[in-house]
Amino acid sequence: MNKVRDLRSALELLENMPGQLIETDVEVDPMAELSGVYRHVGAGGTVQRPTKEGPAMIFNNVKGHKDARVLIGLLASRKRVAALLGTEPEDLGKLLYRSVDNPIPPVLTDKTPLCQEVVHRATDGDFDLYKLVPAPTNTPDDAGPYITLGMCYASHPDTGCSDVTIHRLCIQSKDELSIFFTPGARHIGAMAERAEQLGQKLPISISIGVDPAIEIGSCFEPPTTPMGYDELAVAGALRGEAVELCNCLTVNEKAIANAEYVIEGEVIPNVRVQEDQNSNTGYAMPEFPGYTGPASDQCWMIKVTAVTHRKNPIMQTCIGPSEEHVSMAGIPTEASIYGMVEKAMPGRLQNVYCSSAGGGKYMAVLQFKKSVASDEGRQRQAALLAFSAFSELKNIFIVDEDVDCFDMNDVLWAMNTRFQGDVDVITIPGVRCHPLDPSNDPSFSPSIRDHGIACKTIFDCSVPFEQKERFKRARFMDVDPEHWLKDIK
């Protein structure tokens, strides 16, 4: 098996896995059409039906961009993510948990970086982001072309500590991007705020098309990875070797050396951008809950100073509500929850799944094992720990060890046969949650005092310990079916 170190080696791995990667040479318009096609091929997640989980897809003929290809859906399958990280789908959360605790920090390469094979400086007369970066516009309502998988890398003005995070980035002009910082949720937002207080610009690099381990690792959040923890070290741990960085050419920052594209620039202090200033639709882009988010009038502005890329670059993108978001946000969340509960009560939490229905953020299924009578009640304590580990969680389902937490039909079976609404629903009203959930608003319920506040809920679908004998599932003979299936074509 080939070693995955960048996007291209990841694609080579998928080429040897039947049904996991397809290509097309038919011309596609990046304006809404490309995402419209992939919705039917493999988007999945909370995308409007009909959609499904399917292969990753490369568009080799993108209208207006003769020398570039666009890849979509690389991580839109838990099976693919597991293969790319060298593990099994059910073990992904545990693998990431171990990686956070054993980080390998990035290093600065002394080689000529692949990401700088071709250089375009903003001072060049023909410099134009719209032409240089084949970023799709996911729907006709979007504010513009979005860079959805840009690994934003910046350093704190005071401490020099660096961090990598994914933000929504909209091309606003030939040398300007808007960047949206969720208030209080991301480290680079705090860095930009501090730079603004100091009256400084914040140098930033945006690496696109990188090792999938970097994309997954970058989605960890506090308290698992607090300020000062560079999530590139998670990718290093996953690969067993440090991520290589290179110095940017036009700003004082580093970028991922083997990225397909790097955008260099500076976050400008005291400037806020109306996100849909070019489209005037009132919308930003499709977000992970399945709705098109409203355009913000509080986006920060990045003045772009250069675009560098590999020869024949591959633009990587995703659809906001797709299964790809579930993988990137959900698996680190699973790791965070598992780690916190394991440290508090070792051996009881068997696994965690942040399901597609919650976009990887809103819902978690906890598989909990009660071994002794005193474990009764600890399953609910585990749910409370999960809420504290990941503030954006809204609903938690607790199931026993004989229920497959990754199979929502099995989870709902447990809910239907091991759950009573009057005793097994635990509500925690008035808690800050996530602003992109449209039901988290005073207009939805008078109990909600401010937008972004929610009632967090635990659905305890586990069997009371003293009644476990009554709830044994029907037992079947354990056989290997291959003997009967080997001749079937």
MITOR-478923 format. One line per field, with one value per residue (C-alpha): residue in one letter; residue number from 1; x, y, z. Coordinates in nm, 3 decimals, decimal comma. Example, Ala and Ser with C-alpha at 12.3 -4.5 7.8 and 13.67 -1.06 7.14 Angstrom:
type: [A / S]
seq: [1 / 2]
px: [1,230 / 1,367]
py: [-0,450 / -0,106]
pz: [0,780 / 0,714]
//
This chain:
type: [M / N / K / V / R / D / L / R / S / A / L / E / L / L / E / N / M / P / G / Q / L / I / E / T / D / V / E / V / D / P / M / A / E / L / S / G / V / Y / R / H / V / G / A / G / G / T / V / Q / R / P / T / K / E / G / P / A / M / I / F / N / N / V / K / G / H / K / D / A / R / V / L / I / G / L / L / A / S / R / K / R / V / A / A / L / L / G / T / E / P / E / D / L / G / K / L / L / Y / R / S / V / D / N / P / I / P / P / V / L / T / D / K / T / P / L / C / Q / E / V / V / H / R / A / T / D / G / D / F / D / L / Y / K / L / V / P / A / P / T / N / T / P / D / D / A / G / P / Y / I / T / L / G / M / C / Y / A / S / H / P / D / T / G / C / S / D / V / T / I / H / R / L / C / I / Q / S / K / D / E / L / S / I / F / F / T / P / G / A / R / H / I / G / A / M / A / E / R / A / E / Q / L / G / Q / K / L / P / I / S / I / S / I / G / V / D / P / A / I / E / I / G / S / C / F / E / P / P / T / T / P / M / G / Y / D / E / L / A / V / A / G / A / L / R / G / E / A / V / E / L / C / N / C / L / T / V / N / E / K / A / I / A / N / A / E / Y / V / I / E / G / E / V / I / P / N / V / R / V / Q / E / D / Q / N / S / N / T / G / Y / A / M / P / E / F / P / G / Y / T / G / P / A / S / D / Q / C / W / M / I / K / V / T / A / V / T / H / R / K / N / P / I / M / Q / T / C / I / G / P / S / E / E / H / V / S / M / A / G / I / P / T / E / A / S / I / Y / G / M / V / E / K / A / M / P / G / R / L / Q / N / V / Y / C / S / S / A / G / G / G / K / Y / M / A / V / L / Q / F / K / K / S / V / A / S / D / E / G / R / Q / R / Q / A / A / L / L / A / F / S / A / F / S / E / L / K / N / I / F / I / V / D / E / D / V / D / C / F / D / M / N / D / V / L / W / A / M / N / T / R / F / Q / G / D / V / D / V / I / T / I / P / G / V / R / C / H / P / L / D / P / S / N / D / P / S / F / S / P / S / I / R / D / H / G / I / A / C / K / T / I / F / D / C / S / V / P / F / E / Q / K / E / R / F / K / R / A / R / F / M / D / V / D / P / E / H / W / L / K / D / I / K]
seq: [1 / 2 / 3 / 4 / 5 / 6 / 7 / 8 / 9 / 10 / 11 / 12 / 13 / 14 / 15 / 16 / 17 / 18 / 19 / 20 / 21 / 22 / 23 / 24 / 25 / 26 / 27 / 28 / 29 / 30 / 31 / 32 / 33 / 34 / 35 / 36 / 37 / 38 / 39 / 40 / 41 / 42 / 43 / 44 / 45 / 46 / 47 / 48 / 49 / 50 / 51 / 52 / 53 / 54 / 55 / 56 / 57 / 58 / 59 / 60 / 61 / 62 / 63 / 64 / 65 / 66 / 67 / 68 / 69 / 70 / 71 / 72 / 73 / 74 / 75 / 76 / 77 / 78 / 79 / 80 / 81 / 82 / 83 / 84 / 85 / 86 / 87 / 88 / 89 / 90 / 91 / 92 / 93 / 94 / 95 / 96 / 97 / 98 / 99 / 100 / 101 / 102 / 103 / 104 / 105 / 106 / 107 / 108 / 109 / 110 / 111 / 112 / 113 / 114 / 115 / 116 / 117 / 118 / 119 / 120 / 121 / 122 / 123 / 124 / 125 / 126 / 127 / 128 / 129 / 130 / 131 / 132 / 133 / 134 / 135 / 136 / 137 / 138 / 139 / 140 / 141 / 142 / 143 / 144 / 145 / 146 / 147 / 148 / 149 / 150 / 151 / 152 / 153 / 154 / 155 / 156 / 157 / 158 / 159 / 160 / 161 / 162 / 163 / 164 / 165 / 166 / 167 / 168 / 169 / 170 / 171 / 172 / 173 / 174 / 175 / 176 / 177 / 178 / 179 / 180 / 181 / 182 / 183 / 184 / 185 / 186 / 187 / 188 / 189 / 190 / 191 / 192 / 193 / 194 / 195 / 196 / 197 / 198 / 199 / 200 / 201 / 202 / 203 / 204 / 205 / 206 / 207 / 208 / 209 / 210 / 211 / 212 / 213 / 214 / 215 / 216 / 217 / 218 / 219 / 220 / 221 / 222 / 223 / 224 / 225 / 226 / 227 / 228 / 229 / 230 / 231 / 232 / 233 / 234 / 235 / 236 / 237 / 238 / 239 / 240 / 241 / 242 / 243 / 244 / 245 / 246 / 247 / 248 / 249 / 250 / 251 / 252 / 253 / 254 / 255 / 256 / 257 / 258 / 259 / 260 / 261 / 262 / 263 / 264 / 265 / 266 / 267 / 268 / 269 / 270 / 271 / 272 / 273 / 274 / 275 / 276 / 277 / 278 / 279 / 280 / 281 / 282 / 283 / 284 / 285 / 286 / 287 / 288 / 289 / 290 / 291 / 292 / 293 / 294 / 295 / 296 / 297 / 298 / 299 / 300 / 301 / 302 / 303 / 304 / 305 / 306 / 307 / 308 / 309 / 310 / 311 / 312 / 313 / 314 / 315 / 316 / 317 / 318 / 319 / 320 / 321 / 322 / 323 / 324 / 325 / 326 / 327 / 328 / 329 / 330 / 331 / 332 / 333 / 334 / 335 / 336 / 337 / 338 / 339 / 340 / 341 / 342 / 343 / 344 / 345 / 346 / 347 / 348 / 349 / 350 / 351 / 352 / 353 / 354 / 355 / 356 / 357 / 358 / 359 / 360 / 361 / 362 / 363 / 364 / 365 / 366 / 367 / 368 / 369 / 370 / 371 / 372 / 373 / 374 / 375 / 376 / 377 / 378 / 379 / 380 / 381 / 382 / 383 / 384 / 385 / 386 / 387 / 388 / 389 / 390 / 391 / 392 / 393 / 394 / 395 / 396 / 397 / 398 / 399 / 400 / 401 / 402 / 403 / 404 / 405 / 406 / 407 / 408 / 409 / 410 / 411 / 412 / 413 / 414 / 415 / 416 / 417 / 418 / 419 / 420 / 421 / 422 / 423 / 424 / 425 / 426 / 427 / 428 / 429 / 430 / 431 / 432 / 433 / 434 / 435 / 436 / 437 / 438 / 439 / 440 / 441 / 442 / 443 / 444 / 445 / 446 / 447 / 448 / 449 / 450 / 451 / 452 / 453 / 454 / 455 / 456 / 457 / 458 / 459 / 460 / 461 / 462 / 463 / 464 / 465 / 466 / 467 / 468 / 469 / 470 / 471 / 472 / 473 / 474 / 475 / 476 / 477 / 478 / 479 / 480 / 481 / 482 / 483 / 484 / 485 / 486 / 487 / 488 / 489]
px: [0,000 / 0,138 / 0,215 / -0,018 / 0,173 / -0,017 / -0,330 / -0,185 / -0,070 / -0,416 / -0,573 / -0,333 / -0,454 / -0,819 / -0,748 / -0,673 / -1,000 / -1,292 / -1,575 / -1,400 / -1,283 / -1,421 / -1,316 / -1,494 / -1,364 / -1,703 / -1,694 / -1,860 / -1,944 / -1,805 / -2,102 / -2,356 / -2,333 / -2,034 / -2,192 / -2,526 / -2,368 / -2,196 / -2,514 / -2,639 / -2,306 / -2,188 / -2,256 / -2,471 / -2,484 / -2,764 / -2,779 / -3,133 / -3,260 / -3,210 / -2,847 / -2,631 / -2,288 / -2,070 / -1,720 / -1,496 / -1,503 / -1,249 / -1,366 / -1,088 / -1,259 / -1,366 / -1,511 / -1,281 / -0,986 / -0,809 / -0,506 / -0,677 / -0,887 / -1,138 / -1,169 / -1,480 / -1,591 / -1,254 / -1,367 / -1,739 / -1,724 / -1,617 / -1,479 / -1,254 / -1,137 / -1,044 / -0,851 / -0,667 / -0,571 / -0,485 / -0,749 / -1,103 / -1,411 / -1,524 / -1,177 / -1,132 / -1,232 / -1,000 / -0,713 / -0,752 / -0,778 / -0,442 / -0,291 / -0,386 / -0,206 / 0,106 / 0,162 / 0,447 / 0,499 / 0,548 / 0,895 / 1,028 / 1,157 / 1,492 / 1,381 / 1,219 / 0,847 / 0,618 / 0,350 / 0,572 / 0,640 / 0,431 / 0,414 / 0,166 / 0,222 / -0,050 / 0,183 / 0,161 / -0,057 / -0,284 / -0,330 / -0,691 / -0,816 / -1,123 / -0,899 / -0,621 / -0,834 / -1,111 / -1,330 / -1,687 / -2,003 / -2,215 / -2,564 / -2,715 / -2,785 / -2,426 / -2,245 / -1,977 / -1,706 / -1,601 / -1,279 / -1,427 / -1,118 / -0,855 / -0,618 / -0,578 / -0,247 / -0,151 / 0,047 / -0,051 / 0,097 / 0,203 / 0,313 / 0,407 / 0,211 / 0,061 / -0,263 / -0,442 / -0,819 / -1,077 / -1,291 / -1,534 / -1,354 / -1,536 / -1,358 / -1,465 / -1,237 / -0,926 / -0,709 / -0,949 / -1,112 / -1,367 / -1,316 / -1,584 / -1,484 / -1,747 / -1,742 / -1,532 / -1,498 / -1,169 / -0,812 / -0,728 / -1,023 / -0,867 / -0,534 / -0,695 / -0,870 / -0,543 / -0,362 / -0,639 / -0,601 / -0,232 / -0,314 / -0,140 / -0,218 / -0,221 / -0,016 / -0,202 / -0,155 / -0,431 / -0,318 / -0,558 / -0,529 / -0,329 / -0,285 / -0,631 / -0,476 / -0,423 / -0,784 / -0,918 / -0,673 / -0,741 / -1,102 / -1,020 / -1,143 / -1,099 / -1,080 / -0,914 / -0,672 / -0,645 / -0,488 / -0,122 / -0,179 / -0,093 / -0,331 / -0,076 / 0,088 / -0,217 / -0,154 / 0,209 / 0,105 / -0,137 / 0,141 / 0,427 / 0,627 / 0,613 / 0,413 / 0,656 / 0,606 / 0,768 / 0,815 / 0,568 / 0,712 / 0,526 / 0,416 / 0,585 / 0,407 / 0,444 / 0,236 / 0,201 / 0,489 / 0,323 / -0,017 / -0,168 / -0,240 / -0,130 / -0,288 / -0,075 / -0,216 / -0,290 / -0,603 / -0,668 / -0,759 / -1,069 / -1,226 / -1,547 / -1,694 / -2,054 / -2,024 / -2,274 / -2,165 / -2,127 / -2,435 / -2,679 / -2,869 / -2,870 / -2,707 / -2,357 / -2,328 / -2,483 / -2,378 / -2,351 / -2,704 / -2,847 / -2,958 / -2,801 / -2,660 / -2,729 / -2,460 / -2,267 / -2,187 / -1,907 / -1,664 / -1,301 / -1,103 / -0,787 / -0,576 / -0,412 / -0,045 / 0,027 / -0,106 / 0,138 / 0,066 / 0,201 / 0,217 / -0,122 / -0,282 / -0,584 / -0,837 / -1,006 / -1,354 / -1,655 / -2,026 / -2,096 / -2,378 / -2,220 / -2,086 / -1,744 / -1,829 / -1,952 / -1,611 / -1,407 / -1,610 / -1,760 / -1,456 / -1,253 / -1,565 / -1,586 / -1,222 / -1,281 / -1,581 / -1,414 / -1,102 / -1,284 / -1,511 / -1,230 / -1,021 / -1,313 / -1,444 / -1,210 / -1,345 / -1,713 / -1,755 / -1,710 / -1,743 / -1,890 / -2,054 / -2,135 / -2,392 / -2,464 / -2,804 / -2,631 / -2,374 / -2,101 / -2,168 / -2,525 / -2,576 / -2,372 / -2,444 / -2,262 / -2,218 / -2,187 / -2,125 / -2,264 / -2,068 / -2,174 / -2,475 / -2,286 / -2,246 / -2,616 / -2,640 / -2,284 / -2,410 / -2,585 / -2,273 / -2,088 / -2,342 / -2,285 / -1,910 / -1,973 / -2,166 / -1,879 / -1,622 / -1,802 / -2,030 / -2,199 / -2,359 / -2,738 / -2,867 / -2,708 / -2,836 / -2,706 / -2,716 / -2,587 / -2,282 / -2,497 / -2,623 / -2,420 / -2,379 / -2,284 / -2,613 / -2,893 / -3,156 / -3,010 / -3,001 / -3,366 / -3,450 / -3,301 / -3,505 / -3,822 / -3,764 / -3,546 / -3,671 / -3,968 / -4,011 / -4,135 / -3,825 / -3,548 / -3,543 / -3,315 / -3,330 / -3,085 / -3,244 / -3,082 / -2,735 / -2,526 / -2,506 / -2,459 / -2,585 / -2,641 / -2,926 / -3,231 / -3,439 / -3,199 / -3,386 / -3,643 / -3,884 / -3,892 / -3,958 / -4,023 / -3,790 / -3,492 / -3,352 / -3,105 / -3,013 / -2,773 / -2,911 / -3,066 / -3,215 / -2,964 / -3,126 / -3,015 / -3,209 / -3,113 / -3,188 / -2,985 / -3,136 / -3,142 / -2,865 / -3,093 / -3,308 / -3,037 / -3,146 / -3,489 / -3,339 / -3,114 / -3,132 / -3,227 / -2,914 / -2,813 / -2,552 / -2,221 / -2,104 / -1,882 / -2,113 / -1,827 / -1,864 / -2,211 / -2,129 / -1,796 / -1,957 / -2,193 / -2,093]
py: [0,000 / 0,340 / 0,592 / 0,892 / 1,217 / 1,462 / 1,488 / 1,310 / 1,004 / 0,996 / 0,982 / 0,705 / 0,501 / 0,551 / 0,452 / 0,104 / 0,087 / -0,011 / 0,240 / 0,510 / 0,755 / 0,854 / 1,115 / 1,296 / 1,490 / 1,645 / 2,023 / 2,149 / 2,501 / 2,576 / 2,810 / 2,581 / 2,302 / 2,118 / 2,086 / 2,008 / 1,710 / 1,581 / 1,610 / 1,310 / 1,125 / 1,119 / 1,423 / 1,258 / 1,422 / 1,674 / 1,771 / 1,799 / 1,463 / 1,293 / 1,247 / 0,954 / 0,849 / 0,771 / 0,800 / 1,104 / 1,278 / 1,468 / 1,714 / 1,742 / 2,001 / 2,304 / 2,595 / 2,896 / 2,703 / 2,506 / 2,405 / 2,300 / 2,011 / 2,012 / 1,728 / 1,699 / 1,446 / 1,303 / 1,265 / 1,216 / 0,854 / 0,719 / 0,413 / 0,636 / 0,836 / 0,515 / 0,386 / 0,717 / 0,711 / 0,341 / 0,219 / 0,081 / 0,311 / 0,232 / 0,310 / 0,658 / 0,851 / 0,646 / 0,688 / 1,066 / 1,068 / 0,893 / 1,129 / 1,439 / 1,298 / 1,212 / 1,513 / 1,548 / 1,921 / 2,045 / 2,127 / 2,378 / 2,212 / 2,303 / 2,183 / 2,382 / 2,336 / 2,176 / 2,435 / 2,706 / 2,545 / 2,824 / 3,172 / 3,455 / 3,778 / 4,035 / 4,294 / 4,112 / 4,304 / 4,010 / 3,882 / 3,770 / 3,528 / 3,444 / 3,307 / 3,162 / 2,967 / 2,744 / 2,774 / 2,656 / 2,843 / 2,569 / 2,706 / 2,988 / 3,171 / 3,176 / 3,501 / 3,395 / 3,137 / 2,982 / 2,817 / 2,552 / 2,344 / 2,609 / 2,529 / 2,876 / 2,910 / 3,206 / 3,292 / 3,481 / 3,833 / 3,802 / 3,442 / 3,340 / 3,017 / 2,897 / 2,721 / 2,574 / 2,607 / 2,585 / 2,896 / 2,994 / 3,211 / 3,394 / 3,553 / 3,918 / 4,073 / 3,996 / 4,026 / 4,011 / 3,735 / 3,761 / 3,532 / 3,453 / 3,398 / 3,231 / 3,449 / 3,291 / 2,958 / 2,958 / 3,043 / 3,235 / 3,464 / 3,543 / 3,606 / 3,852 / 4,031 / 4,069 / 4,195 / 4,449 / 4,567 / 4,621 / 4,801 / 4,529 / 4,320 / 3,944 / 3,744 / 3,434 / 3,146 / 2,932 / 2,587 / 2,396 / 2,032 / 1,867 / 1,534 / 1,431 / 1,382 / 1,758 / 1,828 / 1,599 / 1,712 / 2,081 / 2,041 / 1,981 / 2,250 / 2,350 / 2,206 / 1,916 / 2,146 / 2,476 / 2,799 / 2,732 / 2,376 / 2,354 / 2,099 / 2,020 / 1,815 / 1,583 / 1,512 / 1,448 / 1,192 / 1,026 / 0,985 / 0,919 / 1,204 / 1,582 / 1,791 / 1,993 / 2,369 / 2,628 / 3,002 / 3,211 / 3,435 / 3,760 / 3,748 / 3,651 / 3,318 / 2,953 / 2,726 / 2,352 / 2,267 / 2,002 / 2,173 / 2,199 / 2,572 / 2,833 / 3,176 / 3,428 / 3,743 / 3,960 / 4,001 / 4,376 / 4,537 / 4,755 / 4,644 / 4,443 / 4,307 / 4,245 / 3,884 / 3,903 / 4,243 / 4,103 / 3,880 / 4,067 / 3,744 / 3,774 / 3,431 / 3,303 / 2,932 / 2,595 / 2,518 / 2,184 / 2,182 / 2,165 / 2,526 / 2,811 / 3,042 / 3,416 / 3,646 / 3,819 / 4,188 / 4,118 / 3,919 / 4,019 / 4,100 / 3,930 / 4,127 / 3,864 / 3,913 / 3,595 / 3,264 / 2,976 / 2,624 / 2,297 / 2,227 / 2,108 / 2,179 / 2,005 / 2,229 / 2,051 / 2,153 / 2,023 / 2,087 / 2,238 / 2,002 / 1,691 / 1,379 / 1,537 / 1,784 / 1,497 / 1,333 / 1,646 / 1,781 / 1,462 / 1,238 / 1,492 / 1,544 / 1,170 / 1,174 / 1,466 / 1,301 / 0,961 / 1,114 / 1,314 / 1,027 / 0,769 / 0,981 / 1,031 / 0,672 / 0,434 / 0,135 / 0,223 / 0,423 / 0,174 / 0,411 / 0,738 / 0,831 / 1,185 / 1,101 / 1,240 / 1,366 / 1,612 / 1,719 / 1,586 / 1,857 / 1,853 / 1,488 / 1,211 / 0,847 / 0,712 / 0,334 / 0,271 / -0,050 / -0,099 / -0,380 / -0,341 / -0,196 / 0,122 / 0,200 / 0,286 / 0,662 / 0,699 / 0,683 / 1,015 / 1,157 / 1,059 / 1,256 / 1,563 / 1,527 / 1,507 / 1,834 / 1,999 / 1,854 / 1,989 / 2,287 / 2,267 / 1,930 / 1,955 / 1,596 / 1,282 / 0,926 / 0,669 / 0,301 / -0,025 / -0,216 / -0,457 / -0,171 / -0,061 / 0,311 / 0,366 / 0,217 / 0,468 / 0,200 / 0,006 / 0,324 / 0,395 / 0,031 / 0,086 / 0,402 / 0,214 / -0,083 / 0,055 / 0,409 / 0,580 / 0,950 / 1,042 / 0,905 / 0,884 / 1,237 / 1,478 / 1,840 / 2,120 / 2,443 / 2,781 / 2,662 / 2,833 / 2,603 / 2,682 / 2,988 / 2,800 / 2,591 / 2,796 / 2,654 / 2,809 / 3,138 / 3,323 / 3,320 / 2,940 / 2,913 / 3,173 / 2,972 / 3,078 / 3,410 / 3,477 / 3,344 / 3,051 / 2,931 / 2,583 / 2,317 / 2,035 / 1,692 / 1,347 / 1,045 / 0,760 / 0,447 / 0,217 / -0,066 / -0,019 / -0,240 / -0,454 / -0,539 / -0,639 / -1,004 / -0,901 / -0,723 / -0,985 / -0,975 / -1,287 / -1,502 / -1,639 / -1,898 / -1,723 / -1,850 / -1,727 / -1,686 / -1,702 / -2,080 / -2,027 / -1,715 / -1,806 / -1,933 / -1,640 / -1,399]
pz: [0,000 / -0,094 / 0,177 / 0,183 / 0,234 / 0,014 / -0,197 / -0,498 / -0,304 / -0,143 / -0,489 / -0,592 / -0,296 / -0,393 / -0,753 / -0,620 / -0,426 / -0,651 / -0,657 / -0,452 / -0,722 / -1,062 / -1,319 / -1,600 / -1,899 / -1,973 / -1,928 / -1,611 / -1,502 / -1,152 / -1,103 / -0,928 / -1,189 / -1,042 / -0,699 / -0,859 / -1,031 / -0,719 / -0,514 / -0,712 / -0,727 / -0,368 / -0,150 / 0,118 / 0,459 / 0,514 / 0,145 / 0,004 / -0,118 / -0,356 / -0,263 / -0,157 / -0,041 / -0,340 / -0,482 / -0,481 / -0,819 / -1,028 / -1,293 / -1,552 / -1,772 / -1,568 / -1,763 / -1,752 / -1,605 / -1,876 / -1,668 / -1,345 / -1,217 / -0,932 / -0,680 / -0,465 / -0,203 / -0,103 / 0,260 / 0,192 / 0,310 / 0,646 / 0,467 / 0,252 / 0,551 / 0,733 / 0,432 / 0,395 / 0,764 / 0,770 / 1,016 / 1,037 / 1,017 / 1,373 / 1,514 / 1,367 / 1,679 / 1,900 / 1,652 / 1,656 / 2,035 / 2,061 / 1,804 / 2,001 / 2,304 / 2,102 / 1,875 / 1,627 / 1,558 / 1,200 / 1,066 / 0,817 / 0,502 / 0,350 / 0,006 / -0,272 / -0,189 / -0,444 / -0,370 / -0,522 / -0,859 / -1,017 / -0,863 / -0,925 / -0,733 / -0,677 / -0,827 / -1,162 / -1,403 / -1,487 / -1,128 / -1,078 / -0,810 / -1,016 / -1,292 / -1,079 / -0,829 / -0,971 / -0,662 / -0,724 / -0,636 / -0,479 / -0,549 / -0,758 / -0,429 / -0,302 / -0,232 / -0,479 / -0,536 / -0,204 / -0,095 / 0,132 / 0,213 / 0,269 / 0,556 / 0,710 / 0,895 / 1,113 / 1,427 / 1,741 / 1,745 / 2,110 / 2,154 / 1,801 / 1,847 / 1,519 / 1,434 / 1,135 / 1,089 / 0,812 / 0,755 / 0,486 / 0,233 / -0,047 / -0,343 / -0,340 / -0,604 / -0,803 / -0,488 / -0,193 / 0,008 / 0,285 / 0,585 / 0,842 / 1,203 / 1,422 / 1,735 / 2,009 / 1,828 / 1,637 / 1,733 / 1,416 / 1,486 / 1,824 / 1,654 / 1,410 / 1,697 / 1,886 / 1,576 / 1,528 / 1,888 / 1,812 / 1,487 / 1,287 / 0,982 / 1,044 / 0,790 / 0,679 / 0,435 / 0,289 / 0,173 / -0,052 / -0,156 / 0,120 / 0,300 / 0,432 / 0,777 / 0,790 / 0,692 / 0,963 / 1,231 / 1,165 / 1,282 / 1,650 / 1,888 / 2,254 / 2,513 / 2,329 / 2,148 / 2,340 / 2,219 / 2,147 / 2,023 / 1,652 / 1,501 / 1,232 / 1,509 / 1,501 / 1,134 / 1,220 / 1,479 / 1,236 / 0,978 / 1,220 / 1,070 / 1,085 / 0,838 / 0,628 / 0,610 / 0,385 / 0,414 / 0,218 / -0,052 / 0,019 / 0,385 / 0,710 / 0,756 / 0,666 / 0,444 / 0,384 / 0,154 / -0,063 / -0,101 / -0,447 / -0,399 / -0,147 / -0,117 / 0,072 / 0,225 / 0,526 / 0,738 / 0,737 / 1,073 / 1,116 / 0,787 / 0,767 / 0,445 / 0,338 / 0,228 / -0,059 / -0,185 / -0,537 / -0,558 / -0,329 / -0,266 / 0,112 / 0,138 / 0,202 / 0,110 / 0,205 / 0,562 / 0,740 / 0,891 / 0,536 / 0,498 / 0,302 / 0,566 / 0,568 / 0,437 / 0,713 / 0,721 / 0,971 / 0,758 / 0,784 / 0,472 / 0,346 / 0,102 / -0,116 / -0,201 / -0,400 / -0,528 / -0,571 / -0,687 / -0,816 / -1,188 / -1,316 / -0,978 / -0,830 / -0,660 / -0,371 / -0,262 / -0,072 / -0,037 / 0,304 / 0,413 / 0,260 / 0,428 / 0,388 / 0,665 / 0,881 / 0,846 / 0,911 / 1,202 / 1,341 / 1,376 / 1,580 / 1,792 / 1,852 / 1,958 / 2,196 / 2,360 / 2,386 / 2,539 / 2,803 / 2,912 / 2,903 / 3,138 / 3,376 / 3,381 / 3,197 / 3,008 / 3,012 / 2,691 / 2,408 / 2,115 / 1,988 / 1,659 / 1,548 / 1,286 / 0,943 / 1,056 / 1,288 / 1,033 / 1,261 / 1,520 / 1,653 / 1,749 / 1,907 / 1,988 / 2,295 / 2,320 / 2,694 / 2,886 / 3,236 / 3,401 / 3,765 / 3,943 / 4,033 / 3,660 / 3,645 / 3,607 / 3,485 / 3,126 / 3,184 / 3,345 / 3,026 / 2,822 / 3,041 / 2,988 / 2,613 / 2,623 / 2,806 / 2,564 / 2,262 / 2,318 / 1,977 / 2,055 / 2,084 / 2,117 / 2,263 / 2,233 / 2,481 / 2,381 / 2,527 / 2,406 / 2,201 / 1,983 / 1,681 / 1,743 / 1,377 / 1,253 / 1,309 / 1,248 / 1,541 / 1,750 / 1,674 / 1,751 / 2,095 / 2,128 / 2,042 / 2,275 / 2,559 / 2,605 / 2,771 / 2,705 / 3,053 / 3,230 / 2,970 / 2,829 / 3,013 / 2,899 / 2,971 / 2,852 / 2,795 / 2,688 / 2,421 / 2,120 / 1,749 / 1,558 / 1,231 / 1,375 / 1,266 / 1,553 / 1,806 / 1,797 / 2,010 / 1,715 / 1,735 / 2,108 / 2,379 / 2,606 / 2,394 / 2,512 / 2,231 / 1,888 / 1,922 / 2,255 / 2,262 / 2,482 / 2,492 / 2,525 / 2,634 / 2,506 / 2,736 / 2,533 / 2,758 / 2,961 / 3,341 / 3,478 / 3,694 / 3,389 / 3,142 / 3,145 / 3,011 / 2,709 / 2,553 / 2,176 / 1,980 / 1,943 / 1,604 / 1,513 / 1,446 / 1,106 / 0,826 / 0,522 / 0,271 / 0,240 / 0,090 / -0,109 / -0,272 / -0,593 / -0,632 / -0,910]
//
